[in-house]
Amino acid sequence: MKETILRANDALYLACIWVAGMSIFVMSLIIPWGIFTRYVLGSGSQWPEPIAILLMVVFTFLGAAVSYRAGGHIAVAMLTDRLSGTQRQVLTWVVHVCMLVVAAFMTWYGVKLCIGTWNQSIGEIPWMPVGATYAPVPLGGFVTLVFILEHMVFGSQHRRTVVTFDHEAAESGGA
């Protein structure tokens, strides 16, 4: 059961890395287009800036979840490095519980925000509901919640090799 959960979280982790990476890639294409249309063509496109902002929000919230699982998120270790083993474990659990509360808050109220603003539209891109632009908040909160629970139940996964391929299935001709 543990291996199944860890593999599912590995897949979620890799999917989040790809989505965050693609967000940065697409954003790096959109921003120069906006600059080109504004300063070379003389009539700026309306859509590049709001789309780039949305992609940055996607990158930020999914990137934060991935960073948490990878053990690379911002952490102030000045206090914890000076504590004994038991005190450090207690403080670690306090931090996990606080993170759990924040992630649950982001998920719950982010969903409410998306639902509440779904029927509104953005002036520059009228086909996109405002609620869709807020979707990275609850999505990132939920993914962070999953990774926090994983950390609390199975321990830190940042030193474990992420399983990207099922070797047994490949050798036997399976998926």
C-alpha positions in Angstrom: 0.0 0.0 0.0 2.8 2.4 0.9 4.6 1.8 -2.4 1.3 2.4 -4.3 0.7 5.8 -2.5 4.4 6.8 -3.0 4.2 6.0 -6.7 1.0 7.9 -7.1 2.6 10.9 -5.3 5.7 10.5 -7.6 3.4 10.8 -10.6 1.6 13.8 -9.1 5.0 15.3 -8.3 6.3 14.9 -11.8 3.1 16.2 -13.3 3.4 19.3 -11.2 7.0 19.8 -12.3 6.0 19.5 -15.9 3.0 21.9 -15.6 5.1 24.4 -13.7 8.0 24.1 -16.2 5.7 24.4 -19.2 4.1 27.5 -17.5 7.5 29.2 -17.4 8.3 28.1 -21.0 5.0 29.5 -22.4 5.3 32.6 -20.3 8.8 33.2 -21.8 7.2 33.0 -25.3 4.2 35.2 -24.5 6.0 38.1 -22.8 8.3 38.9 -25.9 5.2 38.7 -28.1 3.5 41.3 -26.0 6.6 43.5 -26.1 6.9 43.0 -29.9 3.3 43.9 -30.6 3.4 47.0 -28.3 6.8 48.5 -29.4 7.3 47.2 -33.0 3.8 46.9 -34.3 2.5 49.9 -32.3 -0.7 48.2 -31.1 -0.2 46.0 -28.1 -2.1 42.7 -27.8 -4.4 42.7 -24.8 -4.0 39.0 -23.9 -0.3 38.4 -23.2 -0.1 40.1 -19.8 -3.1 38.4 -18.1 -2.1 35.0 -19.5 1.5 35.5 -18.4 0.2 36.5 -14.9 -2.0 33.4 -14.8 0.9 31.2 -15.8 3.1 32.7 -13.1 0.3 31.9 -10.5 0.3 28.3 -11.8 4.0 28.1 -11.5 4.0 29.6 -8.1 1.4 27.4 -6.4 2.4 24.1 -8.1 6.1 25.0 -7.7 5.6 25.6 -4.0 4.0 22.2 -3.6 6.8 20.4 -5.5 9.4 22.4 -3.6 7.8 21.2 -0.3 8.0 17.6 -1.3 11.6 18.0 -2.6 12.7 19.5 0.7 13.8 22.7 -1.1 11.2 25.1 0.2 12.2 28.0 2.3 12.9 26.9 5.9 14.5 28.9 8.7 16.7 26.4 10.5 18.4 28.8 12.9 16.1 27.8 15.8 15.7 24.1 15.0 19.4 23.5 14.6 19.9 24.6 18.2 17.2 22.2 19.6 17.6 18.7 21.0 16.3 15.8 19.0 13.0 15.6 20.9 12.4 19.3 20.7 13.2 19.3 17.0 10.7 16.5 16.4 8.0 18.4 18.3 8.6 21.6 16.4 8.7 19.7 13.1 5.2 18.3 13.9 4.0 21.8 14.8 5.3 23.1 11.5 3.5 20.2 9.6 0.2 20.9 11.4 0.5 24.7 10.6 1.3 23.9 7.0 -1.7 21.5 6.9 -4.0 24.2 8.2 -2.7 26.7 5.6 -3.0 24.1 2.7 -6.5 23.2 3.9 -7.5 26.9 4.0 -6.1 27.5 0.5 -8.0 24.4 -0.8 -11.4 25.1 0.9 -11.6 28.9 0.4 -9.9 28.7 -3.0 -12.7 26.4 -4.2 -15.3 28.8 -2.8 -13.5 31.7 -4.5 -13.5 29.9 -7.9 -17.2 29.0 -7.6 -18.1 32.5 -6.5 -16.3 34.2 -9.4 -16.9 31.6 -12.1 -19.6 33.7 -13.9 -17.5 36.8 -14.1 -15.2 37.5 -17.1 -11.9 39.2 -17.6 -11.9 42.3 -19.8 -8.8 41.4 -21.8 -9.8 37.8 -22.3 -13.6 37.6 -22.1 -13.7 33.9 -22.9 -12.0 33.0 -19.6 -14.0 33.0 -16.4 -12.4 34.8 -13.5 -12.9 31.6 -11.4 -10.6 29.7 -13.7 -7.8 32.2 -13.0 -8.1 31.4 -9.3 -8.1 27.6 -9.9 -4.3 27.3 -9.2 -4.9 28.4 -5.6 -7.1 25.4 -4.5 -5.2 23.1 -6.8 -1.8 24.1 -5.3 -3.3 23.9 -1.8 -4.6 20.4 -2.4 -1.3 19.1 -3.9 0.5 20.7 -1.0 -1.9 19.0 1.4 -1.2 15.6 -0.2 2.5 16.1 0.1 2.3 17.3 3.7 0.2 14.2 4.7 2.7 12.0 2.8 5.6 13.6 4.8 3.7 13.2 8.1 2.8 9.5 7.4 5.8 8.2 5.4 8.5 10.7 6.3 10.4 13.1 4.0 10.7 11.9 0.4 13.3 14.4 -0.8 16.2 11.8 -0.6 14.2 9.0 -2.3 14.5 8.4 -6.0 11.3 9.3 -7.8 9.9 6.3 -9.6 9.2 7.3 -13.2 9.0 4.0 -14.9 7.7 0.6 -14.0 10.6 -1.7 -14.8 8.9 -5.0 -14.0 5.9 -4.1 -16.3 8.3 -3.0 -19.1 10.3 -6.3 -18.8 7.2 -8.4 -18.9 5.7 -6.4 -21.8 3.1 -4.6 -19.7 2.3 -0.9 -19.5 
